[in-house]
């Protein structure tokens, strides 16, 4: 049997950024600010909203560090206390939405 030639361009994989994902809800900073306590802790990193409520008690940086970012745009805080790409490595499970500007 002879193998059929295949057009390579027709079968290239799409970059991850070109793959569609379900739309996430949008939240304003005012909405995020209401979630500013240990029992209800949301933070914004690079335009994405995360719910870290369940992380308390297990966060290696301690409760005070985590609490200092609750209800806020916390990109600078996060980057100053974590290694690069930490969000991608393990925090994506806590992503709940996008920041509405």
C-alpha positions as CSV (number, residue, x, y, z in Angstrom):
1,X,0.0,0.0,0.0
2,X,1.2,3.5,-0.8
3,X,0.8,6.2,1.7
4,X,-1.1,9.2,0.7
5,X,0.7,12.6,0.8
6,X,-0.9,14.9,3.4
7,X,-0.8,18.7,3.2
8,X,1.1,19.7,6.4
9,X,-0.5,23.1,6.7
10,X,-4.0,21.5,6.8
11,X,-3.1,19.4,9.9
12,X,-1.0,21.8,12.0
13,X,-2.0,22.1,15.6
14,X,-3.4,25.4,16.8
15,X,-1.6,27.4,19.4
16,X,-3.3,27.2,22.8
17,X,-4.3,30.9,22.6
18,X,-6.3,30.0,19.4
19,X,-8.4,27.3,21.1
20,X,-11.7,28.7,22.3
21,X,-12.6,28.3,26.0
22,X,-16.0,28.9,27.7
23,X,-16.6,32.6,28.6
24,X,-15.9,33.4,32.2
25,X,-18.1,35.8,34.1
26,X,-16.8,39.4,34.5
27,X,-16.5,41.1,37.8
28,X,-15.7,44.8,38.6
29,X,-13.1,45.8,41.2
30,X,-16.1,46.9,43.4
31,X,-17.5,43.4,43.3
32,X,-14.2,41.9,44.1
33,X,-13.7,44.3,47.0
34,X,-16.8,42.8,48.8
35,X,-14.9,39.5,49.0
36,X,-12.2,40.7,51.4
37,X,-12.2,38.3,54.4
38,X,-10.8,34.9,55.2
39,X,-14.3,33.3,54.8
40,X,-14.7,34.9,51.4
41,X,-11.5,35.9,49.6
42,X,-11.2,36.9,46.0
43,X,-8.2,38.5,44.3
44,X,-7.3,39.9,40.9
45,X,-4.1,39.0,39.1
46,X,-3.4,40.3,35.7
47,X,-7.1,40.9,34.9
48,X,-8.3,37.5,36.1
49,X,-10.4,37.0,39.3
50,X,-9.5,34.1,41.7
51,X,-11.4,32.8,44.7
52,X,-8.8,31.7,47.3
53,X,-11.2,31.2,50.1
54,X,-10.4,27.5,50.3
55,X,-6.6,28.1,50.4
56,X,-6.6,29.4,54.0
57,X,-4.9,27.0,56.3
58,X,-3.0,25.4,53.5
59,X,-1.2,28.4,52.0
60,X,2.6,28.1,52.6
61,X,3.0,31.9,53.0
62,X,0.6,32.0,55.9
63,X,-2.8,33.5,56.6
64,X,-1.6,37.1,56.9
65,X,0.0,37.2,53.5
66,X,-3.0,35.7,51.8
67,X,-5.4,38.0,53.7
68,X,-3.5,41.1,52.7
69,X,-4.6,40.5,49.1
70,X,-8.2,39.7,49.6
71,X,-10.7,41.9,47.8
72,X,-7.9,43.7,45.8
73,X,-6.0,43.9,42.6
74,X,-3.1,41.9,44.0
75,X,-0.8,41.3,41.0
76,X,2.2,43.2,42.6
77,X,1.7,41.4,45.9
78,X,1.5,38.0,44.1
79,X,4.6,38.6,41.9
80,X,6.6,39.8,44.9
81,X,6.0,36.6,46.9
82,X,5.9,33.9,44.2
83,X,8.1,32.4,41.6
84,X,7.2,33.2,37.9
85,X,4.5,31.1,36.4
86,X,3.0,30.0,39.8
87,X,-0.5,31.0,38.6
88,X,-0.2,28.7,35.6
89,X,1.3,25.9,37.7
90,X,-1.3,25.5,40.4
91,X,-3.6,28.4,40.9
92,X,-5.7,28.1,37.8
93,X,-8.1,25.8,39.7
94,X,-9.2,28.9,41.6
95,X,-10.0,31.1,38.5
96,X,-13.6,32.2,38.6
97,X,-13.8,35.1,36.2
98,X,-12.3,38.1,34.4
99,X,-12.0,41.7,35.6
100,X,-14.5,44.0,33.9
101,X,-12.9,47.3,33.2
